[in-house]
Amino acid sequence: MTPKNLIFACITCIFLTNCSSDDDLDNPDLKVTYTTDIRSIMNNNCTNCHGSTTSNGAPMSLTTFSEVKDAVENRDLIARVNSLTNPMPQSGLMPKASRDLIQQWKDDGFLEN
């Protein structure tokens, strides 16, 4: 094997071994948590209206772990973020990956940290 081919083979091996998926849902060993995953989704999509002081007619705050967990368990938050006819946020559906993380958080048992 020539040195040029050896270098190419080494670079190819390094490249292939370093490729991985960023999608945590593909790895069943990684659990979704409020602190790591859900809080940022709420902050980016919900707290404009569902802040510590609610606005625009929002019925509850979604700023803490217990508030979001309660909204999933008792206020149909998952159905609302997936609704095509009455979505939350009202500006339209949030990205599917975010909606899937909320569902996975519930399925994983509402882990906080």
C-alpha positions as CSV (number, residue, x, y, z in Angstrom):
1,M,0.0,0.0,0.0
2,T,1.4,3.4,-0.9
3,P,1.7,6.1,1.7
4,K,-0.9,8.1,-0.2
5,N,-3.4,5.3,0.0
6,L,-2.6,4.6,3.7
7,I,-3.2,8.2,4.6
8,F,-6.5,8.2,2.7
9,A,-7.6,4.9,4.4
10,C,-6.7,6.4,7.9
11,I,-8.7,9.6,7.2
12,T,-11.6,7.6,6.0
13,C,-11.6,5.5,9.1
14,I,-11.4,8.5,11.4
15,F,-14.2,10.2,9.5
16,L,-16.5,7.1,9.7
17,T,-15.9,6.4,13.4
18,N,-16.6,10.1,14.3
19,C,-20.0,10.3,12.5
20,S,-22.9,10.1,14.9
21,S,-26.5,11.2,15.1
22,D,-27.5,14.2,17.1
23,D,-31.0,13.0,17.5
24,D,-31.3,11.8,21.1
25,L,-34.5,9.9,20.2
26,D,-32.5,7.4,18.2
27,N,-30.7,6.3,21.4
28,P,-33.1,4.7,23.8
29,D,-30.5,4.9,26.6
30,L,-30.7,8.7,26.6
31,K,-33.6,10.0,28.6
32,V,-35.3,13.3,27.9
33,T,-35.3,15.7,30.9
34,Y,-37.0,19.0,31.6
35,T,-33.8,20.8,32.4
36,T,-31.8,19.6,29.4
37,D,-34.5,19.4,26.7
38,I,-38.0,20.7,27.6
39,R,-37.3,24.0,29.4
40,S,-35.7,25.5,26.3
41,I,-38.7,24.3,24.1
42,M,-41.1,26.1,26.5
43,N,-38.9,29.2,26.7
44,N,-38.6,29.4,22.9
45,N,-42.2,28.6,22.0
46,C,-44.6,29.2,24.9
47,T,-43.5,31.7,27.6
48,N,-44.3,34.8,25.5
49,C,-47.9,34.1,26.5
50,H,-47.4,31.4,29.2
51,G,-44.8,33.3,31.2
52,S,-44.7,33.8,35.0
53,T,-47.1,36.6,34.3
54,T,-49.4,35.3,31.6
55,S,-50.6,37.3,28.7
56,N,-52.9,37.1,25.6
57,G,-55.5,35.1,27.6
58,A,-53.1,32.2,28.5
59,P,-54.7,30.3,31.3
60,M,-51.5,29.1,33.0
61,S,-47.8,29.7,33.3
62,L,-45.4,27.2,31.7
63,T,-42.1,28.4,33.3
64,T,-41.4,25.6,35.8
65,F,-41.0,21.9,35.8
66,S,-44.2,21.3,37.8
67,E,-46.3,23.7,35.7
68,V,-45.2,22.0,32.4
69,K,-45.7,18.5,33.9
70,D,-49.2,19.5,35.1
71,A,-50.0,20.9,31.6
72,V,-49.0,17.6,30.0
73,E,-50.9,15.5,32.5
74,N,-54.0,17.6,33.0
75,R,-54.4,20.2,30.3
76,D,-53.7,18.3,27.1
77,L,-50.5,20.2,26.3
78,I,-49.3,17.4,23.9
79,A,-52.6,17.4,22.0
80,R,-52.5,21.2,21.7
81,V,-49.0,21.4,20.4
82,N,-49.9,18.7,17.8
83,S,-53.3,20.1,16.8
84,L,-53.7,21.2,13.2
85,T,-56.9,23.1,13.9
86,N,-56.1,24.7,17.3
87,P,-52.3,24.6,17.7
88,M,-50.2,26.0,20.4
89,P,-48.4,28.2,19.9
90,Q,-51.1,30.0,18.0
91,S,-48.5,31.1,15.4
92,G,-48.4,27.5,14.2
93,L,-47.0,24.1,14.9
94,M,-43.6,24.0,16.6
95,P,-41.0,21.8,14.9
96,K,-41.8,18.1,15.0
97,A,-38.6,17.3,16.8
98,S,-39.7,19.6,19.7
99,R,-43.1,18.0,19.8
100,D,-41.6,14.6,19.8
101,L,-39.3,15.5,22.7
102,I,-42.2,16.6,24.8
103,Q,-43.9,13.2,24.1
104,Q,-40.7,11.4,24.9
105,W,-40.3,13.3,28.1
106,K,-43.7,12.1,29.2
107,D,-42.9,8.5,28.0
108,D,-39.6,8.6,30.0
109,G,-41.5,9.5,33.2
110,F,-41.2,13.3,33.4
111,L,-37.6,13.4,34.5
112,E,-36.5,16.8,35.8
113,N,-32.7,16.6,35.6
